């Protein structure tokens, strides 16, 4: 085992360098991985610019894969020489935050983001994996290291953004920005069962990718206010959830404006380097507040007696539902009907049940 290794570091704000550091030794619950592929994240660029205060000389990077070089005495289920990927967030899986499902907040706000922020990152020949039992992921033989590296942050962050949006089956979701992370959020929204995914993106190549990977509609924000365009697409009904994957106050405000009262906004964009403070006007803020007597309609469907919508969502690999007119349904007050006016077979399951507003006395018992 070599005693020294090369590491890509930030000596001071605005500067980077390659320097020599000792090869780390694993603690009981740690692993040492020999790096075979690593990516530079936009967060690394922000860090070098001074957006994130870090120690001078810290090793950069948090997107890397490699092979297990050494294992701590308490780590089981892995072997030296095994190909593994390590996520950008490396939680302990034990604290209250982790046990509640918020692993990125391990131990406190953003505590799961350890590489560079709390310890040396992994743009080095060897790096430490904390809590290795949970933070190591085997790489399938058929997947190359170069491809697996994209799962370490872009894919996992996009998926987590969709998960935190708590998307229900059939719901309508807006994803603002279709860069690598936003595109993965679009994929994640589909995997979670969204009935309609509306992507917001202006670049032609990204718009094409968004459609390829599951966006039903793509809104070009350079062609007009994206909120107005999404409201037109939904018949003024708004969306059930919005995912912010761009990192600008204006985008976050648009997410709040376009989401139904009481529903969800998931933020995975980076706002740290933007000098503008987040300012939400009262009406936008109010749209994000829960309503006492909220009436939840069937997910992803239109108002009663509204225009017909496909019973199947348009997804890659599936035929266009417009090719199957009998499958088009309308939602009426007494259930789902097809275009011929016949009651659908799932009338009772889809029957509209109004929610009775709570009384003040009931509110006090919540």
Secondary structure, 3 states (H helix, E strand, C coil): CCCEEEEEEEEECCEEEEEEEECCCCCCCCEEEEEEEECCCHHHHHHHCCCCCCCCCEECCCCEEEEEEEECCCCCCCCCCCEEEECCCCCCCCCHHHHCCCHHHCCCCCCCCCECCCECCCCECEEEECCHHHHEEECCCCCCHHHHHHHCCHHHHHHHHHHHCCCCCCCEEEEECCCHHHHHHHHHHHHCCCCEEEEECCCHHHHHHHHHCCCCEEECHHHCCHHHHHHHHCCCCCEEEEEECCCCHHHHHHHHHHEEEEEEEEECCCCCCCCCCCCCCHHHHHHCCCCCCCCCCCCCCCCCCCCCEECCCCCCCCCCHHHCHHHEEEEECCEEEECCCCECCCCCCCCCCCCCCCCHHHHCCC
